Amino acid sequence: MESSKNILTIGDVPGYAKVGLSAVWPILSNMGHSVYNLPTALVSNPFEYEKFAILDTTDYMRQTIQVWKELDFQFDCITTGFLASAAQVGIIRDFIASQKKEGLLVMTDPIMGDEGKLYNGVTEETIENMRRLIGVADVIVPNLTEGEFLSGLYQGREALTWQEARQMVDALLAFGPRSVVITSGQEAETGDHVVWGFDHAAGEYFTIPYRLIRVHFPGTGDMFSAVLAGELLAGKTFPQATKRAMDVVERLIFLEQGEIEKNKGIRIEKYLSVLKE
C-alpha cells in the first residue's frame, strides 16, 4: 500500500448506530490513512427508526473551513455523503476548488433516496444542487434510485438493460464527474444483481455482478464508499476497487445478518479483519 493519505470525510455524524461518518472512519483508519471530518449534520439515529433529530451544521462548516484555510490544512482525498442544506453544496464546491492539486481524489455519494423513493425532505432543488456537487467529483457512487433521479431517466424502474444502464451512466457523466459506479442495479436481461460503471482512466464501461443477501442494514453504502476510496488511494483500478468494495460489504452483511436490531447498522469494528482477507 502507498503511504498514508490525509482524507477529509464530509457527511452526517450519528449519535446512535454505525451509519454515515461513523461507518466510514474505522475502515479508512484501518486501511492506514489519517482521517479527518467535516460534519454536515449531527443526526440522532438512522432515518429507519422514523423518529429522529437533526442539527444542521452549515454555519459550523463555514467557520471551520475559514480556520482551515488560515492554517493551510491540505487533503489528498475528500469524500462527501449526506448534506443537510442547499447552502452546503456551494460551501463544499468552493472548498474543493481551494484544495485542487495533482492527485486529489474527490468522491461523492449523492445520498438522496433508495428503493425507488426519495428520502423525506429531498426536493427537486435538492436534486439540482446534487447535480452541481457531482460536477466537481472524480468518482460518484449513486445507487440506482439516485441515478434515476439525477439523470432524469427510468424513474421507478427496478431493472435496466445494459443499453439503458449505459445511457444513465452517460447522462451522469454529462454533469462532470470523471468516473461513475451505479450500485444496487438489476440487469433486465438476466435478472442478475449488478453494479454498472465507467472507468475514466481506461475509458471503459464495466458491469460486475454480486450476490444479493436479502437483509437491509443502514450504512452499507457508506462502508462501500469507504472501501472504494481506500482501494483507489492504494493504486487499484476503478473496477478492481469497486469489486473489492462489493466483496467486503457482502462479507460484512453475511457476518452480521443474524443481528436482531438491524437498524443499528453493521458493527464494523468487530469485523475489521475482513479488510485483510
C-alpha positions as CSV (number, residue, x, y, z in Angstrom):
1,M,0.0,0.0,0.0
2,E,1.1,3.5,-0.7
3,S,1.9,5.9,2.2
4,S,-0.8,7.2,4.5
5,K,-3.1,9.9,2.9
6,N,-4.9,12.7,4.6
7,I,-8.6,12.1,4.0
8,L,-11.4,14.6,4.7
9,T,-14.8,12.9,5.2
10,I,-17.8,15.2,4.8
11,G,-21.2,13.9,6.0
12,D,-23.5,13.3,8.9
13,V,-22.3,12.1,12.3
14,P,-24.9,9.9,14.0
15,G,-25.4,9.7,17.8
16,Y,-26.7,6.1,17.5
17,A,-25.7,3.4,15.0
18,K,-22.9,2.7,12.6
19,V,-24.0,4.9,9.7
20,G,-22.7,8.0,8.0
21,L,-19.2,9.0,9.0
22,S,-19.1,6.6,12.0
23,A,-19.3,3.8,9.4
24,V,-16.5,5.3,7.3
25,W,-13.9,6.3,9.9
26,P,-12.9,2.8,11.2
27,I,-12.5,1.5,7.6
28,L,-10.3,4.2,6.3
29,S,-8.2,4.4,9.5
30,N,-7.7,0.6,9.4
31,M,-6.5,0.9,5.8
32,G,-3.7,3.1,7.1
33,H,-4.9,6.6,6.4
34,S,-5.2,9.8,8.5
35,V,-9.0,10.5,8.7
36,Y,-10.5,13.9,9.4
37,N,-14.1,15.1,9.3
38,L,-16.4,18.0,8.5
39,P,-19.9,17.2,9.7
40,T,-22.8,18.4,7.6
41,A,-25.2,17.4,10.4
42,L,-25.5,15.7,13.7
43,V,-28.2,13.1,13.5
44,S,-29.7,11.3,16.5
45,N,-30.1,8.0,14.7
46,P,-30.8,6.4,11.3
47,F,-33.9,7.5,9.5
48,E,-35.1,3.9,9.5
49,Y,-36.3,4.5,13.1
50,E,-38.8,7.0,11.7
51,K,-38.2,9.4,14.6
52,F,-35.0,11.4,14.6
53,A,-33.5,14.8,15.4
54,I,-31.1,16.6,13.1
55,L,-28.8,19.6,13.9
56,D,-27.8,21.4,10.6
57,T,-24.1,22.4,10.9
58,T,-23.9,24.7,7.9
59,D,-22.6,27.7,9.9
60,Y,-20.0,25.5,11.7
61,M,-18.8,24.3,8.2
62,R,-18.3,27.9,7.1
63,Q,-16.4,28.8,10.2
64,T,-14.3,25.6,10.2
65,I,-13.3,26.0,6.5
66,Q,-12.2,29.6,7.1
67,V,-9.9,28.4,10.0
68,W,-8.5,25.5,8.0
69,K,-7.7,27.9,5.1
70,E,-5.8,30.2,7.5
71,L,-4.0,27.1,8.9
72,D,-3.3,25.8,5.4
73,F,-4.6,22.3,6.0
74,Q,-4.3,20.1,2.9
75,F,-6.0,16.9,2.0
76,D,-5.3,14.1,-0.5
77,C,-8.8,12.9,-0.7
78,I,-12.2,14.4,0.0
79,T,-15.4,12.3,0.3
80,T,-18.9,13.7,0.6
81,G,-22.1,12.0,1.8
82,F,-25.3,13.3,3.4
83,L,-26.0,17.0,3.0
84,A,-28.3,18.9,5.3
85,S,-28.9,22.1,3.2
86,A,-28.6,23.5,-0.3
87,A,-26.0,26.0,1.0
88,Q,-23.6,23.2,1.9
89,V,-23.2,22.4,-1.8
90,G,-21.7,25.8,-2.5
91,I,-19.5,25.6,0.6
92,I,-18.1,22.2,-0.4
93,R,-17.6,23.1,-4.1
94,D,-15.6,26.2,-3.1
95,F,-13.5,24.2,-0.6
96,I,-12.8,21.5,-3.2
97,A,-11.7,24.2,-5.6
98,S,-9.3,25.6,-3.0
99,Q,-7.8,22.2,-2.4
100,K,-7.3,21.4,-6.1
101,K,-3.9,19.8,-6.8
102,E,-2.4,16.9,-8.7
103,G,-3.6,13.6,-7.4
104,L,-6.5,15.0,-5.2
105,L,-9.3,12.3,-5.2
106,V,-12.8,13.7,-4.8
107,M,-15.6,11.1,-4.2
108,T,-19.3,11.9,-3.9
109,D,-22.1,9.6,-2.6
110,P,-25.2,11.6,-3.6
111,I,-27.4,10.4,-0.8
112,M,-31.0,11.2,-1.7
113,G,-33.1,8.0,-1.7
114,D,-33.3,4.3,-2.2
115,E,-35.7,1.6,-3.4
116,G,-37.3,3.8,-5.9
117,K,-38.2,6.7,-3.5
118,L,-36.5,9.9,-2.3
119,Y,-35.9,10.4,1.3
120,N,-38.1,12.7,3.3
121,G,-37.2,16.3,2.7
122,V,-35.4,15.7,-0.6
123,T,-36.9,18.1,-3.2
124,E,-36.3,19.0,-6.9
125,E,-34.0,21.7,-5.6
126,T,-32.0,19.1,-3.7
127,I,-31.6,17.1,-6.9
128,E,-30.4,20.1,-8.8
129,N,-27.9,21.0,-6.1
130,M,-26.6,17.5,-6.0
131,R,-26.0,17.7,-9.8
132,R,-23.8,20.7,-9.1
133,L,-21.8,18.8,-6.5
134,I,-21.2,15.7,-8.6
135,G,-19.9,18.0,-11.3
136,V,-16.7,18.6,-9.2
137,A,-16.2,14.9,-8.3
138,D,-13.7,12.4,-9.7
139,V,-15.9,9.5,-8.7
140,I,-19.6,9.3,-7.8
141,V,-21.4,6.3,-6.3
142,P,-25.2,6.7,-6.6
143,N,-27.5,3.8,-6.1
144,L,-30.0,3.0,-8.9
145,T,-32.7,5.3,-7.3
146,E,-30.3,8.2,-7.1
147,G,-29.0,7.6,-10.6
148,E,-32.6,7.7,-11.9
149,F,-33.4,11.0,-10.2
150,L,-30.1,12.7,-11.0
151,S,-30.2,11.6,-14.7
152,G,-34.0,12.0,-15.1
153,L,-34.1,8.6,-16.7
154,Y,-36.2,5.5,-16.0
155,Q,-37.5,6.7,-12.7
156,G,-39.2,4.0,-10.7
157,R,-37.6,1.2,-12.7
158,E,-36.0,-1.7,-10.7
159,A,-34.1,-3.2,-13.6
160,L,-32.4,-1.8,-16.7
161,T,-31.0,-3.3,-19.8
162,W,-27.3,-2.8,-20.5
163,Q,-28.1,-0.1,-23.1
164,E,-30.3,1.7,-20.6
165,A,-27.7,1.5,-17.9
166,R,-25.1,2.9,-20.2
167,Q,-27.4,5.7,-21.2
168,M,-27.9,6.5,-17.5
169,V,-24.1,6.4,-16.9
170,D,-23.6,8.7,-19.8
171,A,-26.2,11.2,-18.5
172,L,-24.4,11.2,-15.1
173,L,-21.1,11.8,-16.7
174,A,-22.5,14.8,-18.6
175,F,-22.8,16.6,-15.3
176,G,-19.0,16.5,-14.9
177,P,-17.7,13.6,-12.8
178,R,-14.9,11.5,-14.3
179,S,-15.9,8.0,-13.2
180,V,-19.3,6.6,-12.1
181,V,-20.5,3.4,-10.5
182,I,-24.2,2.8,-10.1
183,T,-24.7,0.5,-7.1
184,S,-27.7,-1.8,-6.4
185,G,-28.7,-2.3,-10.1
186,Q,-30.5,-5.2,-11.6
187,E,-29.9,-6.5,-15.1
188,A,-33.1,-6.7,-17.1
189,E,-31.7,-9.3,-19.5
190,T,-30.7,-11.8,-16.8
191,G,-32.3,-10.7,-13.5
192,D,-28.8,-10.6,-12.0
193,H,-27.9,-8.0,-9.4
194,V,-25.0,-5.9,-10.7
195,V,-23.2,-2.6,-10.5
196,W,-22.7,-0.6,-13.7
197,G,-19.8,1.8,-14.1
198,F,-17.5,3.8,-16.3
199,D,-13.8,3.9,-15.6
200,H,-12.3,7.3,-16.8
201,A,-8.7,6.1,-16.7
202,A,-9.3,3.2,-19.0
203,G,-12.1,4.8,-21.0
204,E,-14.2,1.7,-20.5
205,Y,-17.7,0.7,-19.2
206,F,-18.0,-2.3,-16.9
207,T,-20.6,-4.5,-15.2
208,I,-19.9,-6.5,-12.1
209,P,-22.4,-9.0,-10.7
210,Y,-22.9,-9.6,-7.0
211,R,-24.8,-11.9,-4.7
212,L,-27.9,-10.3,-3.1
213,I,-28.4,-11.0,0.6
214,R,-31.9,-10.1,1.4
215,V,-31.2,-8.2,4.6
216,H,-31.2,-4.4,5.0
217,F,-28.6,-2.6,7.1
218,P,-28.3,1.2,7.0
219,G,-24.8,2.4,6.5
220,T,-23.7,-0.3,4.0
221,G,-23.4,2.3,1.2
222,D,-21.1,4.4,3.5
223,M,-18.9,1.3,4.0
224,F,-18.8,0.6,0.3
225,S,-17.7,4.2,-0.4
226,A,-15.0,4.0,2.3
227,V,-13.5,0.8,0.9
228,L,-13.7,2.1,-2.6
229,A,-11.8,5.3,-1.7
230,G,-9.2,3.3,0.3
231,E,-8.6,0.9,-2.6
232,L,-8.3,3.7,-5.1
233,L,-5.8,5.5,-2.9
234,A,-3.8,2.2,-2.8
235,G,-3.5,2.3,-6.6
236,K,-6.2,-0.1,-7.6
237,T,-8.0,0.4,-10.9
238,F,-11.6,1.6,-10.6
239,P,-13.1,-1.8,-11.5
240,Q,-10.7,-3.5,-9.1
241,A,-11.6,-1.1,-6.3
242,T,-15.3,-1.5,-7.0
243,K,-15.1,-5.3,-6.9
244,R,-13.2,-5.2,-3.6
245,A,-15.7,-2.8,-2.0
246,M,-18.6,-5.1,-3.2
247,D,-16.9,-8.2,-1.7
248,V,-16.2,-6.5,1.6
249,V,-19.7,-5.2,2.0
250,E,-21.2,-8.6,1.0
251,R,-19.0,-10.3,3.6
252,L,-20.0,-7.8,6.3
253,I,-23.7,-8.3,5.6
254,F,-23.2,-12.1,5.7
255,L,-21.4,-12.0,9.0
256,E,-23.9,-9.6,10.7
257,Q,-27.2,-11.0,9.2
258,G,-28.2,-12.7,12.4
259,E,-28.2,-9.5,14.4
260,I,-31.7,-8.8,15.5
261,E,-31.7,-4.9,15.6
262,K,-30.5,-4.3,12.1
263,N,-31.3,-0.5,12.1
264,K,-28.2,-0.1,14.3
265,G,-26.1,-0.9,11.2
266,I,-23.1,-3.3,11.0
267,R,-20.7,-3.3,13.9
268,I,-17.8,-2.5,11.7
269,E,-15.1,-2.5,14.4
270,K,-16.0,-6.1,15.2
271,Y,-15.3,-7.2,11.6
272,L,-12.3,-5.1,10.6
273,S,-10.3,-8.2,9.9
274,V,-12.5,-8.6,6.8
275,L,-10.4,-5.8,5.3
276,K,-7.3,-8.0,5.5
277,E,-8.9,-11.1,3.9
